[in-house]
Amino acid sequence: MMTSIAKAHDVAYVRFRAPDLSKMHSFLLDFGMRDAEIETDRLFMRGFGASPFVHATEIADTPGFAGFGIRLPDLDALRRVAAHDGIEIHPLDAPGGGMVARLTDPDGFTVEAVAGQTPAQPVALPDRAPWNEGGAYPRRNDFRRAERGPSHVQRLGHVVLGVSNFRRSEQWYKQRFGLVTSDEIQPQPGVAIGAFMRCDRGDQPCDHHTIFLLERPAPPGYMHAAFEVADLDDLMVGHEHLKHAGHTHYWGIGRHFLGSQIFDYWRDPWGNEIEHWTDGDQLVAADGGGIGHIPELMGVQWGMPMPPLPGGEPA
Ligand SMILES: [Fe+2]
């Protein structure tokens, strides 16, 4: 196992370019985010959790993915990563401040290593009563009413990128950020085309995947970013809200195999895929990893089957 330069704690945010910030703003409010900072040429949105922002849009004629942030535990880790790539550290000009090193991955994606952000004050969620299930009925004389409206986005959970050479990208990310493989995707024994990778937080649990890299026939590109919502009711009412607001649905609702999340995928006004999820698997570093096969990658435990991937299926 390679020794990494640092160990990332989580993904921090995704960045996009778009020609119309008010259109993006309106979509992200419907998606369940909150305002962090709105400027004439930049839009920063947060969730209900402690991240100062989870989604940033910069005004530009050509819409598209502009990179993502990976949070490191401290400035020492950030300095080591920056020194390794021979780049400078700068103040992060965004809500929460902190410092950033802008790296470029093997496919040209901008990866912002960040540390020292000032956390935002988490926003309280509406009260949620327990479920009456499995023969236990903790909710009595307490009527379940799921409040209509957008979901409540908690945090950015993972980022998925299509890459041109999985092994090259895997090595790049693992070397800098200490990621651990949860499930390597092998269409045939010994042939890897991707991996669900998580952060190494030692004995502290973290999501089954934080970054998923997939080598596929299509050119390298952003695939999706996934935001955790409060719970199943929250995901379902958010689905209804997005549908009634006329946004474009892509895939869901269903439950994945790899990571086990209940998921719901949408497209922003420029077609970027963006996911709501809840109830994902949690692992510690010692839990190790496994092999995932194409039917588990593409399939669902229940719910809507996966639509065809642009550029063909990764098999
Ligand atoms: Fe996802």
Boltz pocket constraint, residues with backbone or C-beta under 6 A from the ligand:
constraints:
  - pocket:
      binder: B
      contacts: [[A, 158], [A, 160], [A, 224], [A, 226], [A, 275]]
      max_distance: 6.0
